[in-house]
Amino acid sequence: MALADGLVVVSLVLSVLASAFLAYDAIWAPGARFQQGVRVKKLEHLNELIESQTVKINELPAVYTPQEKEHLILELQERLAPGKTRLESELHLWEKHPVRVTLYAFLGLLCLSIASILQGVVHFIGR
């Protein structure tokens, strides 16, 4: 009977863990989606800024040579590249979140169901 009691405890612990993962996802996911949208907008604005500045540099008067214009464009891209790279890497990080949490929750529920089945079998055999 002690084994059946142990399996019940394991089953309860696994159900609490699975519930915690699901609650974590339910509470944290809306905020994560909002922040993902903010990052997407920031990246869009940064790309628009680079594009508009490039157009402005190309429209400079004839006083600037094509080499000077190209140098200004490269300078602009070098200055804004770290921010763009950081935003793109953060976007990829946030895209992985829903898959990871859902996977953990389903694995916890799977372990819970297996433990519950084992507990039932052991309890039945013990009678």
N, C-alpha and C positions, 0 to 999 in steps of 0.2 A: 504494500500500500504506500510505502514511502516513495517509491519510484513514481507512482501515479501523482502523488502530491507534488513531487519535484517537477514533473512535466506540466502540471497545472501552473506552478509558479513561473516556469520558463515561458509558458504560453501567455501568461499575464504580462510578463516583462516585454515580450516581443510585441504584444498588442499595444502596450504603452509606447514603445519606440516607434512603431508604425504610425500610431496616432500623432505622436509628436512631429514626425516628418510631415504628415499631412497638414497639421495645424501650422507648422512653420511655412509651408508652401502657401496656405490660404492667407496667412497674415502678411508674408513678405512679398509674394508675387505681384500684387497690385502696385506696390511701391517700386518694385524692380522694373515693371513694365513702364511706369511713368518715367523713371530715370533713364530707361532705354530710349524712350521717345525724346527726352531732353538731349541725350547724346547724339541721336540721329539729327535733330534740328541743329545742334552746334556744328556737326560735321557738314551739313548742308550749307550753313551760313559761312563756314570757313572756305568751302569750295567756291561759293559765290563770290566771296571776298577776293580770293586768288584770281578767279576769272575776271572780275571787274577791274582789279588792279592791273592785270596783264593787258587788258584792252586799253586802259588809260595810259599805260606806259607806251604801248604801240601807237597811240594817238598824239604823243608828244610832238612838239614842233620840229622842223627840220634842223634845228640847232643841234639836236642830239643825233649822233651817228647810229646806224643799226647795231654796231658793236656795243655802244653805250646802253642802248635800249635792252639788248640781250643781257648785258651785265646786270642791269637793274632788275630784270625779270628773274635771273638766277639768284640774285640777292634776296628778293622777295620770297622765292620758293625755299631757299635755305633758312630764312628766318621763320617761316611758318611750318616747315616740314616736321619739326619735333611735336608740335601740338596736333598736327594731323595724324601722325603716326600713333600718338598716345590715344587719341579718340578712336581710331580704327581698332587698336588692340583692346580697348575697353568694350567696344561693341561686340567683338568676338567673345570676350569673357562672359558678357551678359547673355549672349545667345545660348550658351551652354547650360545656364541655370535651370530652366524648366525640365530638361531631360534628366539632369543629375538628381534633382529632388524627387521627381516622379519615379525614377529607377529605384532609389533608396526606399521609397514608400512601398512600392510593389514588392521589392525583395523582402521587406519586413513582413508584409502581409502574407507572402508565400511561406516564409519560415513559420509564421504564426499558424497558418492552416496545417502545415505538416506536423507541427508540434501538437496541435489539437487532435489531429487524427491519431497520432501515436499515443497520446494520453487516453483517448477513448478506447483504443485497442488494448492497451495495458490494463486499464480499469476493467474492461470486459473480461479479459483473460483471468484477472485476479479474482473474479467472483466465483 
